[in-house]
Amino acid sequence: MIKVTIDGVETEVEPGTTILNAARQIGGDLVPPAMCYYSKLKGSGGKCRTCLVKVAAGSAKDPRPMPKLVASCSTPVQDGMVVQNITSPEVLEARKGVVEFLLINHPLDCPICDQAGECHLQDLAFEHGSAKTRYEEERRTFDKIDIGSKIQLHMTRCILCYRCVFTANQITNERVHGILNRGDAAEIGTYIENVIENDFSGNVIDVCPVGALTDKTFRFKSRVWFVKPMYAHRNCDKCCGKTTVWMKGDEVFRVTGRKDQYGEVEDFICNDCRFEKKLASDWTVEGPAPIQRNSVQAQNKYLQGIKVDAPKNIGYGNISDR
């Protein structure tokens, strides 16, 4: 085991652990945000730069600071390393700049976007964003691409985190989409307009941190804070069958994978469970899913019988502040 200090808090981790995962072991507000890193996906991370931190001391043997900010999701810790995240004004200023870049081409679709209320970019903009933009150029535009009857692609909202590409590569039999072109012309597409329809393709919706990939069967039906997330399961011969069903009364509006406190799916689910099982009788409902108290999803859900989880790992303000 090796020791690392993050924002004044010391912890012991296994060799090879990244700074981000070491911070997650500690928890609290000192955990850097991450838009592209996904612990379940090999090769993810290092693209969005929102997890930048300052290494004030490289190790006990070589206590010199690193000259530049580093991506915490891809930088392994060293014994005696000292890291600054929220205690570094340099990191907070850099993170503010990264968020500004992510929002340069992002449309103001929140009022009509199905991801509103559970969008990681919204959270980042709330904590680090500016009320005004300095960008005066035209935003990127893309031709609309039909990728099937179940998944809606909004390329103007994409931040090119590559999560959906890694997901298709690693958990599906055949990937038909990827990143086309380069630079500001880069986009998610299928080159020859193929349909994304393998058994686990719907998981690209769950891993997308913004509203670039959404569920057509749920599109425009309801806001997430008007439906109740319930843990449910069913016997399925393709996946684990453990899901979160989003219900209003006895009606199932959508089905997603169960996510942890960092928004990462615990177990990927198949398309049959996600898109085809929309009756309450299809599921054995276990009970209310945890809701983060600082999330807008918690609106009107502090009643008896609704379990509300209040982790300390995300500091995006109180609901009353929104």
N, C-alpha and C positions, 0 to 999 in steps of 0.2 A: 504494500500500500504506500502511496505517496501523498504528501500534504500540499494543499494549495489554499491560498487565502483570496477570497473574493469579496470586495467591499468590506474588508475588515473581519469577515467570518471565515474561520479555518475549517476545512473538512478533509477527510481522507478518501481517496478514490483509487480505483484500480489503474495500473499503468496503461497508457493508451487512451484513457478517457479524455474527451474533448472538454474545453472550458465550458461550453454550453451545457453539456450533460453533467459536469461537476456542479454548475450553478443550479441545475434542476434538482440535484440531490439535496441541496440546501433549501431550495424553494424561496418563497417570499418575493419581494419587489426587485431583488437583485438579479432575477433570471432575465437574460437578454431576450428580446422578441426575435422570432424567426418566421420568415415568410416562405423560404424555399426548403429549409431543412425539414426532413421527415424521418424520424428514427426507424420506421419500418421499411424505408426504401434505401437500398444501397446506392451510393454515389450522389445522394442528394446533398444540398448545402453549398455554400460558397458563391451563390449567384445574386442574391438580393442585397446583401451587405447591411441588413438591418441589425445584425447581431454583433456588429463591431464593438470591440472592447480595447482597453488600454492595458498592456502588460507592463506594470511598473517595475517588476523584477523578474528576470527570465527564469532563475532557479537559485537554489541555495549555493551551488557551486559557481554560478555566474550571475550575480545579482544585477547586472546591467539591464536597463529597460530596453524593450524593443523599440526601434526608431519610429515605427508607424503603428497605427491601429490595426488589429488583426481580426479576422472573422472567427468568432468563438466556436462556431459549429464545425470548423475544420482544423482547429489548432489544438494539438494535444497538450495536456498539462505536464509540467515538470515538477520534480520535488522541490518545494520551497518557492514556487511561483507565486507572485502577488499580482492580482488582477483588479482593475478598477472598471466598474460598469456605471451604475447610477451616481457614483461618487466622483466621476470625472466630468467636468464641464466640456472637455474636448470631445468625449464620447457622445454626450447629449447633443452637442452642436452638430457633430457629424451625422448622428441619427436623424436629426431634424432635416439635414440636407438630403439624406437618402430618401426620406419620406416625400420631400418636395419633388425629387426626381421621379418617384413612383407615381405621383399624382399628375405629372406633366401631361400625359396623354390619357389619363383615366377620365372617362366621362362622368358627369354628375348624374348618374343613373340611380342613386340610392332610393329616390322616391318610388321607382318602379322595379327595382332589382330584387329578385327573390332571395338574394344573399344578405340583404339588409337585416341587421340585428344579430348576425353571426359572422360578419365579415372581419377578417383580421386587419385588412387595410383601413376599415373604418376605425378600429381600435387604435391603430398607429396614428392615424390622422387626428384623432381626438386628443391623444397624448402629446404628439410631437409636431403636428401639422400647423400650418399658418392659415389664418382666415382669408388671406389674399394670395394671389399667384403673381409671380414676376414673369411668367412665360407669355410671350406675345405672338408666337408662331402658331401655325395651324396644327391642330391635333391630328394624329394618325387616323386614317380611315382604311377600312378593308372591305373587300367584297364578301357578302354573306355566303357562308358555306353550310350546306345541309349535311350533317354527319349522322343522321338517323332519326327515327321517330321517338327516341327516348331521351336523347341528350341535346340540349340547346347550346350552341357555341356563340359567345359574344366576344369576338376577338378584340374589340376596342377596350375591353376591361382587363385583358390579360396582362400580367406583369412578367411573363416568361420565367416562371419559377421552375419549370421543367418537371414538376411533380406528376402531372398526368402522363408524361412520356415515360418516366421511370415506372409508374404504376402499370402501364400497359406492357412495358418490357418485362417486368418481373412477376406479374401475377396472371397474365393472360397468355393464351396459346399463340396469338398472332397480333402484333402491333401494326396498325395501318395508318397511324398518325404520328406526327413529329414536328420539329421546328423547320420551317421552310424559309429560305432567303437569309439575309444577314443584316446586321445593324438595325436601323430604325424600320426596315422593311421586314424584319423577322416576324413570323406568325406561326400559330398552331394550325396545321392543316393536314390533309390526306393526299396531297399532290394530285392524284387522279381521284375524283370525288367518290371515295369509298364510304361505306356505312360502317360506323363503329358499333358492332353488335355481338361481340363474343360474350360468353357467360358472365364475365366479371368486369365488363367495360364500364358499368355504372359507378364503379369505385373512383373513377376520375372526377366525379362530382364531389365526393366526400373529401378528396385530398386538395381540391382547388381552394386556395385561401381567399379568393375573391369571387365575383359572380360571373366569371368567364365561362364556366361550365355548370349548367343548371338542369334540374329535372323537369322535363317537359310535362310529365304527368302531374306535377305540382305547380306548374307555372301559373302565376297570377291568381292562385286560388285563395291564399291567405298569407298574412304576415306570420312570422314564426312566433311572435309573442302572443298571438291569438289562439295558438294550438298548444296542447300539452304534450311534452315528450315523455313517453312511457317505455320502460324496458319491457321487451317482449321476446318470445322465442317460439320456434316451431321446428318440427322434425324436417330437416332438409338433407337430401343426399348429395348436394353440391357444395354447401358451405356449412359453417357452424350453426346457422339459423338464429344467432343471437343478435338482436337489432334494437334500434330505438324507433318506435312507431309514434308519429306525431298525430294526435287525435283531437277532435272537437266533438264532445259527446261520445257517441259510439262510432263515429265516422273516422276512418283512417285517411288522412290527407297525404302523407308521404311516409316512406320508410328509409332510414339511414343506418349506417354502421354506428356502433357505440364508440364514443370518443372520450379520450382522457382529458385532463385539465389543460393540456396544451393543444387541444383540438385535433389530436391524431387518433385515427381509427384503431381500435384495439384488435378487431378481427375483420378482415374484408368479407363482404357478403356477395352473393350471386345476384344476377339480374332478376331471377324469378322472385326471390324474396323482396327485392327492392321495388320492382315495377308491377308485378302481377298479383301480389297478395295485398289487396286494399280493402279487405273486409275484416271487421273485428273478430269474426269467427275463425279467421285463418290463423289467429295468434293466441298464444297463452300470455296474457299480460301479467308481468311480475310486479309492477309498481312504478311510481314516478321516477324518472331519471333525475340525477343531480342537476341542479341549475346554479350557475355561478351568480352570487348575489349582485355582483357589479355588472351583470349582463342585462340588456334590455329584455331578454327572454324571461326574466324574473318578474316582469310587470304583472301585478295582480295574482301572483302565485305564492304569496306568503300565507296562504290559508292552511288550515289543518289538513293533513293528508298529502301535502305536496312537500317533498323533501328538497330543501334548498341547501346546496353546498356553497360554502364561502371560503374558497382557497385564497391564500395571501400572495399568490405568485404573480398576479397581474394587477398593476396599479392604474386602472383607467378611470378612476373617479367613481363617485356614487351615482346611482340612478337618478337621484334628485337633482344632480348637476347637469343631466343631459336634456 
